[in-house]
């Protein structure tokens, strides 16, 4: 996983350079944005975009501005997810959540600003990544779908509405997470491949990969909320059960959840088996990481 660690550092550097400088006016919101997005996290979404770009025949560097924008979108979703009106979490990535440091109002604005700034970056992809305006538009279309009501937001709505319900099935839970978690994973790999000029077959392989990867990742997340170490997680486990959220371990038990996660990771690996190496190998390794991680 040395390649993954190397690309995660590259994504972090791109993110740091593309966020507004901390001292620029209005300084408070810029500090809150940088606090929320920097200094922690796996950079998994950014690395997926970079690896997909490479698997589709492009250079990793071309995907770094996109990777930074994806991490901004992810950070915005976490800031809002942690608010008292949502999951009411005090810790994230081993440090106090944004609303605990800057207040709830500023946290809302920081999340809004991160989402907006992500699209500021995406609008500049022709200059930052050397792609055509048409390619940049295709990427923006993918990400607006993934982040909107048919994707991340819609999944979050369904997740909130499912809290406390006793009739949630595995199929219903999967449909929630295909939007809440999976939509952004799909956009990561599809957008990375679009930057490399990928054709329909490659895009379909990567879409199938992302759907399986997202399922494996979410099941592993649910398992870690039951079995994870607080220090490794950087947050307190057990929050899902406290909020009466439907999870895979709650519905099928820990052992079956582990089996499902392994099965999904295998499906992800199979989906990209026909893509060229080394991008294929990195994507396969990331699928294994999704189910073997401790945070």
LOFIVEX-746931 format. One line per 4 residues: number of its first residue (from 0); for each residue x, y, z of N, C-alpha, C. Coordinates in steps of 0.02 Angstrom, whole numbers, plus 50000, padded with zeros to 5 digits. Example, Ala and Ser with C-alpha at 12.3 -4.5 7.8 and 13.67 -1.06 7.14 Angstrom:
% LOFIVEX-746931
0) 50660,49716,50390,50615,49775,50390,50660,49835,50390 | 50642,49888,50354,50684,49947,50357,50645,50002,50394
% end
This chain:
% LOFIVEX-746931
0) 50041,49939,50000,50000,50000,50000,50043,50064,50000 | 50107,50056,49983,50151,50115,49981,50125,50166,49930 | 50101,50140,49873,50075,50185,49822,50015,50225,49848 | 49971,50191,49885,49912,50225,49912,49933,50280,49961
4) 49981,50265,50005,50005,50315,50052,50037,50374,50016 | 50074,50359,49963,50106,50412,49924,50054,50457,49891 | 50003,50427,49862,49951,50466,49829,49908,50503,49880 | 49897,50474,49938,49860,50509,49991,49897,50573,50011
8) 49963,50570,50015,50002,50630,50031,49997,50681,49975 | 49997,50657,49913,49990,50703,49856,49921,50737,49857 | 49869,50699,49873,49802,50728,49879,49800,50780,49935 | 49832,50765,49991,49834,50812,50047,49868,50877,50027
12) 49923,50872,49990,49958,50932,49967,49914,50973,49919 | 49880,50939,49874,49836,50974,49827,49779,51008,49864 | 49751,50974,49913,49697,51002,49953,49720,51064,49990 | 49779,51060,50020,49806,51117,50057,49817,51177,50012
16) 49840,51165,49951,49856,51220,49906,49793,51251,49875 | 49739,51212,49869,49679,51237,49835,49627,51265,49882 | 49633,51252,49947,49588,51285,49995,49608,51358,50003 | 49561,51401,50022,49579,51472,50033,49631,51478,50088
20) 49680,51523,50081,49730,51533,50134,49697,51553,50199 | 49725,51529,50254,49696,51539,50320,49690,51613,50338 | 49739,51653,50317,49740,51723,50338,49699,51769,50295 | 49673,51745,50238,49635,51788,50193,49565,51801,50222
24) 49541,51862,50212,49473,51879,50233,49421,51842,50191 | 49366,51820,50222,49351,51820,50294,49388,51762,50328 | 49434,51780,50372,49482,51731,50399,49449,51676,50440 | 49397,51692,50477,49366,51641,50521,49339,51583,50481
28) 49304,51597,50427,49275,51543,50387,49329,51503,50352 | 49382,51537,50332,49438,51501,50299,49473,51456,50349 | 49480,51478,50411,49509,51435,50463,49465,51374,50475 | 49400,51386,50478,49353,51331,50490,49354,51281,50432
32) 49358,51305,50371,49362,51261,50312,49425,51218,50315 | 49481,51249,50330,49544,51213,50331,49546,51164,50390 | 49519,51185,50446,49515,51140,50505,49475,51078,50487 | 49420,51088,50451,49375,51032,50435,49404,50985,50383
36) 49442,51011,50336,49464,50971,50279,49534,50943,50286 | 49577,50975,50325,49647,50956,50329,49663,50918,50394 | 49720,50886,50396,49746,50858,50458,49709,50797,50482 | 49701,50749,50439,49667,50687,50458,49627,50659,50401
40) 49606,50598,50408,49567,50567,50355,49610,50523,50310 | 49578,50475,50278,49614,50426,50238,49628,50450,50167 | 49593,50504,50146,49598,50530,50077,49579,50477,50027 | 49534,50433,50048,49515,50376,50008,49480,50397,49943
44) 49437,50446,49947,49400,50467,49888,49447,50499,49837 | 49493,50539,49862,49542,50568,49816,49587,50516,49784 | 49609,50468,49824,49653,50414,49798,49615,50372,49747 | 49551,50359,49759,49511,50321,49710,49509,50357,49643
48) 49501,50423,49644,49499,50462,49582,49566,50457,49546 | 49620,50464,49583,49687,50460,49554,49699,50390,49524 | 49681,50338,49561,49692,50270,49537,49649,50255,49476 | 49587,50280,49475,49544,50268,49417,49571,50304,49356
52) 49597,50364,49365,49627,50401,49310,49685,50360,49281 | 49726,50333,49325,49782,50293,49302,49759,50229,49268 | 49709,50196,49296,49683,50134,49266,49654,50147,49196 | 49630,50208,49184,49602,50226,49119,49655,50254,49072
56) 49717,50254,49093,49772,50275,49049,49796,50346,49059 | 49773,50381,49110,49795,50449,49123,49850,50453,49175 | 49878,50512,49182,49930,50524,49232,49897,50543,49298 | 49927,50520,49353,49899,50535,49419,49892,50610,49432
60) 49941,50649,49410,49942,50721,49423,49880,50755,49395 | 49856,50730,49339,49797,50760,49307,49736,50758,49353 | 49733,50707,49397,49674,50697,49439,49679,50731,49507 | 49735,50762,49523,49743,50789,49591,49696,50847,49607
64) 49684,50895,49561,49635,50947,49578,49565,50917,49589 | 49546,50869,49548,49482,50833,49559,49482,50800,49627 | 49537,50766,49644,49542,50731,49709,49532,50780,49767 | 49562,50839,49761,49554,50889,49814,49481,50911,49819
68) 49448,50922,49763,49378,50942,49763,49334,50888,49795 | 49349,50825,49779,49311,50769,49809,49319,50768,49885 | 49379,50781,49908,49391,50781,49981,49355,50841,50014 | 49348,50897,49978,49310,50953,50005,49236,50934,50012
72) 49210,50901,49961,49139,50880,49964,49129,50831,50021 | 49175,50784,50028,49170,50736,50083,49174,50771,50151 | 49220,50818,50157,49228,50855,50221,49165,50894,50237 | 49135,50926,50187,49072,50963,50199,49019,50916,50227
76) 49014,50856,50197,48962,50809,50220,48974,50788,50292 | 49038,50780,50311,49054,50760,50380,49038,50816,50429 | 49055,50878,50411,49042,50935,50455,48967,50940,50470 | 48926,50934,50418,48854,50938,50428,48827,50875,50464
80) 48856,50817,50449,48835,50755,50481,48847,50756,50556 | 48900,50791,50577,48918,50792,50648,48877,50841,50689 | 48838,50884,50657,48801,50936,50693,48750,50905,50742 | 48734,50941,50795,48684,50916,50844,48617,50897,50812
84) 48597,50932,50760,48534,50916,50727,48537,50852,50686 | 48597,50827,50675,48605,50765,50636,48631,50710,50682 | 48696,50693,50679,48723,50638,50720,48749,50661,50788 | 48758,50726,50797,48779,50755,50861,48843,50722,50887
88) 48895,50723,50846,48960,50695,50865,49008,50749,50888 | 49047,50732,50939,49095,50779,50968,49165,50771,50940 | 49181,50712,50914,49249,50698,50889,49247,50672,50818 | 49296,50693,50780,49303,50670,50710,49377,50670,50693
92) 49402,50615,50668,49472,50609,50649,49520,50626,50706 | 49499,50608,50766,49542,50617,50824,49545,50687,50851 | 49500,50731,50831,49499,50799,50857,49427,50822,50863 | 49414,50875,50903,49345,50898,50910,49314,50916,50843
96) 49250,50902,50837,49215,50917,50774,49212,50993,50764 | 49199,51012,50702,49202,51083,50683,49155,51126,50725 | 49094,51102,50738,49047,51143,50776,49068,51150,50849 | 49109,51103,50875,49134,51109,50943,49188,51163,50948
100) 49223,51174,50894,49278,51223,50894,49253,51292,50873 | 49211,51295,50821,49192,51359,50791,49120,51379,50804 | 49080,51335,50835,49010,51348,50846,48968,51320,50789 | 48904,51308,50804,48861,51275,50756,48850,51317,50693
104) 48837,51381,50702,48825,51424,50643,48884,51425,50596 | 48944,51433,50624,49004,51435,50582,49017,51367,50550 | 48999,51313,50584,49008,51246,50555,48962,51237,50495 | 48900,51260,50500,48855,51257,50443,48885,51295,50384
108) 48910,51355,50397,48939,51396,50344,49003,51365,50316 | 49043,51334,50360,49105,51301,50336,49088,51244,50289 | 49037,51204,50306,49016,51151,50262,48991,51178,50195 | 48949,51230,50199,48924,51262,50137,48982,51287,50094
112) 49031,51318,50127,49087,51347,50091,49131,51293,50059 | 49140,51237,50094,49180,51183,50065,49147,51154,50003 | 49082,51145,50005,49046,51120,49947,49052,51169,49889 | 49041,51233,49903,49045,51284,49851,49115,51288,49822
116) 49166,51286,49866,49235,51292,49843,49255,51232,49801 | 49228,51174,49816,49242,51115,49775,49223,51127,49703 | 49165,51158,49692,49143,51172,49624,49181,51230,49593 | 49208,51275,49634,49255,51326,49610,49316,51292,49579
120) 49341,51241,49613,49398,51203,49587,49379,51166,49523 | 49322,51133,49523,49301,51094,49465,49291,51137,49404 | 49267,51198,49414,49258,51244,49358,49323,51265,49326 | 49377,51256,49362,49444,51274,49337,49485,51214,49314
124) 49453,51156,49306,49489,51097,49283,49523,51106,49215 | 49494,51143,49167,49531,51152,49105,49600,51182,49116 | 49606,51229,49163,49671,51259,49176,49712,51216,49224 | 49681,51189,49275,49717,51152,49327,49738,51082,49304
128) 49698,51050,49262,49711,50981,49242,49725,50973,49168 | 49719,51027,49130,49733,51023,49059,49682,50984,49019 | 49619,50985,49040,49566,50950,49004,49522,51000,48968 | 49480,50974,48923,49435,51018,48886,49378,51043,48930
132) 49346,51097,48908,49288,51122,48944,49232,51070,48946 | 49226,51031,48892,49176,50978,48889,49188,50924,48941 | 49251,50906,48950,49268,50856,49002,49253,50883,49071 | 49272,50946,49082,49258,50977,49148,49183,50978,49161
136) 49143,50994,49110,49071,50995,49119,49044,50925,49135 | 49071,50874,49101,49049,50805,49115,49064,50786,49188 | 49123,50807,49213,49141,50793,49282,49093,50829,49330 | 49079,50892,49315,49033,50930,49358,48964,50899,49359
140) 48940,50876,49301,48875,50843,49298,48874,50780,49342 | 48928,50740,49338,48932,50680,49379,48929,50697,49453 | 48965,50749,49473,48969,50765,49544,48907,50800,49570 | 48873,50839,49529,48810,50868,49553,48758,50813,49564
144) 48758,50763,49520,48713,50705,49530,48731,50669,49595 | 48796,50657,49605,48819,50617,49663,48806,50653,49729 | 48813,50719,49729,48808,50757,49792,48737,50781,49806 | 48692,50775,49758,48625,50804,49765,48573,50757,49793
148) 48510,50772,49777,48454,50735,49807,48448,50664,49782 | 48477,50650,49724,48477,50581,49698,48537,50542,49723 | 48582,50574,49760,48642,50542,49785,48649,50552,49859 | 48703,50587,49878,48722,50594,49949,48666,50623,49992
152) 48637,50679,49969,48584,50711,50008,48523,50666,50015 | 48503,50636,49959,48446,50590,49962,48458,50532,50009 | 48519,50506,50008,48536,50451,50054,48535,50473,50126 | 48558,50534,50139,48557,50560,50208,48484,50569,50232
156) 48442,50593,50187,48371,50600,50205,48341,50531,50223 | 48354,50482,50181,48328,50414,50194,48356,50385,50258 | 48420,50401,50272,48451,50377,50334,48417,50408,50395 | 48404,50473,50393,48369,50506,50448,48299,50477,50458
160) 48265,50466,50403,48196,50441,50407,48193,50368,50432 | 48248,50332,50425,48250,50262,50447,48268,50254,50520 | 48291,50309,50553,48310,50304,50623,48251,50282,50667 | 48264,50233,50709,48213,50210,50755,48162,50162,50726
164) 48164,50151,50660,48116,50105,50629,48139,50033,50639 | 48091,49988,50646,48107,49918,50656,48093,49876,50594 | 48070,49908,50540,48051,49871,50479,48102,49879,50423 | 48161,49906,50438,48212,49916,50387,48242,49848,50368
168) 48243,49833,50303,48272,49770,50278,48343,49782,50252 | 48378,49728,50238,48445,49734,50210,48442,49769,50142 | 48392,49754,50101,48386,49786,50036,48374,49861,50044 | 48332,49880,50093,48319,49951,50106,48382,49985,50129
172) 48418,49952,50174,48480,49981,50199,48531,49991,50143 | 48536,49942,50099,48583,49948,50044,48563,50006,49998 | 48499,50016,49986,48477,50071,49943,48494,50138,49974 | 48491,50143,50041,48511,50204,50076,48584,50218,50063
176) 48626,50167,50073,48698,50177,50069,48724,50182,49998 | 48688,50155,49949,48706,50166,49880,48704,50240,49863 | 48660,50276,49897,48656,50349,49886,48701,50387,49935 | 48693,50373,50000,48729,50412,50050,48805,50405,50045
180) 48829,50344,50035,48901,50331,50031,48923,50314,49960 | 48885,50271,49927,48906,50245,49862,48907,50295,49806 | 48862,50344,49807,48858,50391,49751,48923,50430,49742 | 48953,50451,49797,49016,50489,49792,49073,50443,49771
184) 49073,50380,49795,49124,50333,49772,49119,50323,49696 | 49057,50316,49671,49048,50308,49598,49075,50369,49561 | 49060,50428,49587,49084,50489,49555,49160,50493,49556 | 49190,50470,49611,49264,50472,49616,49296,50435,49558
188) 49275,50373,49547,49309,50332,49496,49287,50353,49426 | 49225,50370,49418,49202,50391,49351,49234,50456,49330 | 49237,50504,49376,49267,50569,49358,49342,50562,49346 | 49376,50522,49387,49447,50510,49375,49458,50481,49306
192) 49416,50434,49286,49423,50402,49221,49404,50451,49164 | 49355,50493,49176,49336,50543,49125,49394,50589,49109 | 49433,50607,49159,49491,50650,49147,49541,50617,49100 | 49543,50550,49101,49589,50513,49058,49558,50496,48990
196) 49496,50518,48979,49463,50503,48915,49436,50433,48910 | 49415,50404,48965,49391,50335,48966,49328,50326,48923 | 49322,50268,48893,49263,50251,48854,49210,50217,48896 | 49152,50200,48864,49095,50172,48902,49111,50107,48939
200) 49151,50063,48909,49165,49999,48942,49205,50008,49006 | 49256,50051,49003,49296,50065,49062,49254,50098,49116 | 49212,50145,49095,49169,50180,49144,49121,50131,49177 | 49095,50082,49139,49049,50034,49169,49085,49989,49218
204) 49145,49967,49200,49185,49925,49246,49197,49962,49312 | 49214,50026,49306,49228,50066,49366,49165,50080,49406 | 49109,50088,49372,49045,50097,49407,49027,50035,49448 | 49035,49976,49416,49022,49913,49452,49070,49906,49511
208) 49132,49924,49500,49182,49922,49555,49159,49966,49613 | 49141,50028,49597,49123,50075,49650,49062,50054,49689 | 49013,50024,49655,48953,50001,49691,48971,49946,49741 | 49014,49899,49719,49035,49845,49764,49081,49872,49818
212) 49127,49916,49799,49173,49946,49848,49134,49984,49902 | 49085,50024,49880,49046,50062,49928,49009,50019,49978 | 48982,49962,49954,48948,49916,49998,48997,49886,50049 | 49055,49864,50024,49106,49836,50069,49128,49887,50121
216) 49138,49949,50099,49160,50002,50144,49108,50016,50197 | 49044,50020,50177,48992,50037,50225,48981,49981,50276 | 48982,49919,50253,48975,49864,50300,49032,49865,50350 | 49094,49876,50325,49152,49880,50370,49144,49937,50420
220) 49117,49994,50397,49104,50051,50441,49056,50031,50497 | 49003,49996,50479,48954,49974,50528,48985,49926,50579 | 49028,49881,50554,49062,49834,50599,49108,49871,50647 | 49145,49921,50621,49191,49959,50663,49153,49998,50717
224) 49092,50018,50703,49053,50054,50753,49036,50008,50812 | 49038,49943,50800,49026,49894,50854,49091,49872,50887 | 49142,49860,50847,49203,49827,50872,49264,49872,50874 | 49259,49933,50846,49318,49975,50837,49346,50004,50901
228) 49411,50020,50898,49445,50052,50954,49438,50128,50946 | 49416,50163,50998,49406,50236,50993,49468,50274,50970 | 49526,50253,50993,49588,50288,50975,49603,50280,50901 | 49595,50219,50876,49607,50207,50805,49555,50241,50762
232) 49492,50239,50784,49438,50270,50745,49441,50346,50745 | 49468,50375,50799,49468,50447,50805,49400,50475,50825 | 49355,50431,50847,49289,50452,50870,49262,50396,50914 | 49207,50410,50948,49178,50360,50994,49136,50310,50955
236) 49149,50245,50962,49106,50196,50929,49040,50189,50966 | 48994,50152,50936,48930,50138,50968,48877,50191,50955 | 48893,50241,50914,48845,50295,50903,48784,50272,50863 | 48794,50225,50818,48737,50201,50777,48684,50169,50820
240) 48705,50126,50867,48656,50093,50910,48622,50143,50957 | 48660,50193,50980,48630,50245,51023,48574,50282,50987 | 48582,50292,50922,48532,50329,50884,48481,50282,50850 | 48484,50218,50868,48438,50168,50841,48439,50167,50765
244) 48500,50171,50738,48509,50168,50665,48512,50095,50642 | 48483,50083,50584,48488,50017,50554,48559,50008,50527 | 48591,49953,50544,48658,49938,50520,48660,49864,50499 | 48711,49846,50462,48717,49776,50441,48726,49729,50500
248) 48770,49743,50549,48775,49698,50606,48709,49691,50645 | 48672,49746,50650,48608,49743,50686,48557,49699,50650 | 48560,49701,50583,48510,49664,50544,48529,49591,50533 | 48594,49577,50523,48613,49508,50504,48664,49477,50552
252) 48689,49515,50600,48740,49489,50646,48810,49503,50620 | 48858,49503,50666,48927,49521,50649,48959,49474,50599 | 48952,49409,50609,48985,49362,50565,48958,49365,50493 | 48893,49370,50487,48864,49376,50420,48883,49442,50388
256) 48886,49495,50428,48908,49560,50402,48980,49556,50376 | 49023,49522,50413,49092,49513,50390,49094,49474,50324 | 49054,49423,50319,49052,49383,50257,49028,49426,50199 | 48976,49466,50210,48950,49510,50158,49003,49560,50136
260) 49041,49587,50183,49093,49635,50166,49147,49603,50123 | 49168,49543,50141,49218,49508,50101,49192,49492,50031 | 49130,49473,50027,49099,49457,49963,49096,49520,49919 | 49079,49576,49948,49076,49638,49909,49145,49660,49886
264) 49195,49652,49928,49264,49669,49909,49287,49625,49850 | 49269,49561,49853,49286,49515,49798,49252,49537,49733 | 49190,49559,49738,49153,49582,49678,49186,49645,49650 | 49210,49689,49694,49245,49749,49671,49309,49730,49633
268) 49347,49685,49660,49408,49663,49626,49392,49632,49558 | 49340,49592,49555,49321,49560,49493,49300,49611,49440 | 49267,49665,49462,49242,49715,49415,49298,49749,49376 | 49357,49755,49406,49412,49791,49373,49466,49743,49348
272) 49452,49678,49349,49503,49629,49330,49526,49638,49258 | 49483,49666,49215,49502,49675,49145,49537,49740,49130 | 49546,49784,49179,49579,49848,49168,49655,49838,49171 | 49693,49883,49140,49766,49876,49140,49797,49889,49209
276) 49852,49856,49221,49892,49868,49281,49936,49930,49267 | 49957,49968,49317,49950,49957,49389,49887,49987,49420 | 49849,50026,49382,49789,50056,49410,49740,50004,49436 | 49733,49948,49399,49689,49893,49420,49712,49866,49488
280) 49777,49856,49495,49803,49826,49557,49792,49872,49617 | 49798,49937,49606,49786,49985,49660,49713,49983,49681 | 49668,49982,49632,49596,49979,49647,49579,49915,49684 | 49609,49859,49664,49598,49795,49699,49623,49798,49771
284) 49682,49828,49780,49710,49835,49848,49666,49879,49891 | 49637,49931,49861,49592,49975,49899,49529,49938,49921 | 49505,49893,49880,49447,49853,49899,49463,49810,49960 | 49523,49781,49961,49544,49742,50019,49551,49786,50081
288) 49579,49846,50070,49587,49894,50125,49520,49913,50155 | 49470,49921,50112,49403,49942,50136,49376,49896,50190 | 49391,49831,50185,49364,49784,50234,49414,49765,50288 | 49478,49782,50279,49528,49762,50328,49552,49818,50372
292) 49524,49878,50365,49548,49937,50401,49525,49937,50474 | 49557,49980,50514,49537,49987,50584,49508,50056,50599 | 49496,50096,50546,49466,50162,50556,49428,50183,50493
% end
